[in-house]
Amino acid sequence: VRAVLGAIAGLAVILAAGLACLDRCRKDDRSPGLDDLGVAYALGAAAVSVLMFWAAWLGHASPWPVLAPVLLVVFASPRRWIELGRAWRASIDRWTLVAALALALLMAVNVVLTRPSWPGVDGVAIWGFKARVALRGEIRASLVDPSRPWSHPEYPWLVPLIEAWFELVSGTRTESAGRVAQMGFHAATLLLVFGGLRRSVSLAWSIAGTLALGLLPSFVYWSTFEDADVAIGLAWAGSVIHLHRWLARGARSDALLAALLAVVAAWTKREGVVALALQGACFLAVAVHSRRIGPVLPIAIATLVVLTPWWLVISSCDVVPRDFLPVRIENAHLDRLPWIPILVGRELLSVTHWALLWPLVAVALPLRWKERPLLPRLYLVTSATAPLAILSGTYVFSTWPIWYEHVRNSFERLALQQAPVAVFFVTMTLAAPRSFMGAPGGRDVKKVILLVLGVLCGVYSLAQGAYLVLMLMGRAESNSTRLTASAGILCLALGVTLTLFKAALRAPGPPPGGAVGPSNKA
Amino acid sequence: VLGVTRRTRIVTVFPAVALGAHLVLGARGSVEAIHERHAAADAPVTPAYRELLEGIAVETSTAARVLVLTPDASTRYLYRAFLASSVLFPRTVVWGAVDPSTSEVAWSVRVADVRALVASERIDVTVFDHTREEPTSGALAIDKKAPGVRIVR
């Protein structure tokens, strides 16, 4: 009973902290929605883990460093909480409530069906280990311990400290507490996607989109382990949805939330740095375009406050990542480049892992091409594809002796981090197909599809050419069969590329007057 | 006119069909994923094993060096060895196995002679997890007896 009550209390504190952050960030008149609960869980988990980290760093392993500020915020403005409650009641219609209950049921079925205590190897060796260490106030000792490199000392602390938080409040001392946190991330992601879609598309499409994520085999499978990939997926999706909304609507609160959630992604797992860099680049582009420093400030300040101290800590402890070499050109195994797209493509086309998600992303890309205005369209296309491309490229720095085993072992989880954004992107596109395909310039879509395919084939040809050159220079393992096969594949890829470009140039362009996409629908 | 009508139909039907197919395939894949998860749900750690490790943590100093010996480096024993290392932190934990080749990443050492390893690694506590030391040769052998864990100090 204590464990259950403790878990409920732990969840309540995380949500209270998150809702307080959300309320401080959002000063516009936007009505609350279910996506706010997802955002609140991510923000609350980040706030709780940051407080716990510094308390544990100073040797304090008690709930009070978290409880005291949260209770202070909650009881400092009770009237504000009553107002928020009223706004919630007014904004949620009956069908949204039914959809929320259905989501809860979907998650409960998932939890009941996959009840095992086995949290996965990473759940013990990385996240569980870090939670144990934090509860004993030995974070620094764990960072400088050379005998446990498998614990990934360079990984940030959101997930283990949320597990430690649930252990503290529920009184359990096993990894099962991590499962509660994981369930929270799972539910929050579904709520975020549902609520985010509900603000832009119909209820039916919102439910279909949420089910497309909730029934994704990889999402179902990995949600039952104790891992950080669902958590980072939540933060990244929240950041993308808010930044896209900011670009389309211009409300400052959306920019602020996008910045905070990008920082949360980087505080969840190392891959989050890619998300942070992409969002930072987007803010910077807007700042340069508008000649104002304002858009960059939230992400810069949040990075400075939350992440910089952590980066200073790991650099002072000489923590070196074990799985990857430092990102320098001389460390890059460029001979892997032609193989990475094949391995990655094979994973993304695996119906047993992803059903049709990634093929649908590929289909949605050219459809999205015609959307207006330009900036939100470009941003959504980039955020749905660029992180996965960048993360795939990092395997050229893999230190694994059999590097493709590294891809096989980890790429599914990297793709899982991007899955909520991919589902959001696909649903947003498919929900308004007439605007994209049925417009007067519909034939332009064919041209764009051919061009996109041509560029993809061209990139592959370049990689294959680089591999051939490396083999000829003796910098990659080669024999006559490999050389012949590689040269043959290169000729074929170049031929396909040229054919695609030729066909694209021949395809009829849009008629005079052009196509009109949905203005601010997305 | 015929072309436009066909295209309009495709535009109307395609999104629903695509997402419907995704949902059907996803639901089937999810059921398979849950089955797969059940198959791996053999709870590799018992409360007794956890208690035993916590006992060592209480009884030994933080400077102690612990050796965990397992039959192989399969996921089941990987989990048990990592848990030992986690519970016994900050003590140094060395993991040895009769046959460590089952693991994709080499975290354990192949043990030919237990006594030699104990001496070279200056081990204070040895945990024989489903293993035993051959009395004559000192070699590590698999022991399938329950409960399977024995501590030598």
Interface residues (C-beta under 8 A of the other chain):
Chain A: N110 L113 T114 R115 P116 S117 W118 V121 V124 A125 G128 F129 R132 V133 R136 E138 A141 S142 D145 S147 R148 W150 T174 A208 G209 L211 A212 L215 L216 P217 S218 V220 Y221 T224 V351 T352 H353 A355 L356 L357 L360 V363 W400 E405 N409 V426 T427 L430 A431 P433 R434 M437 G438 G442
Chain B: R7 T8 I10 V11 T12 F14 P15 A18 L19 A21 H22 L23 L25 G26 A27 G29 S30 E32 A33 I34 E36 R37 H38 A40 A41 D42 A43 P44 R50 T75 L78 Y79 F82 L83 S85 S86 V87 F89 P90 T92 V93 E104 V105 W107
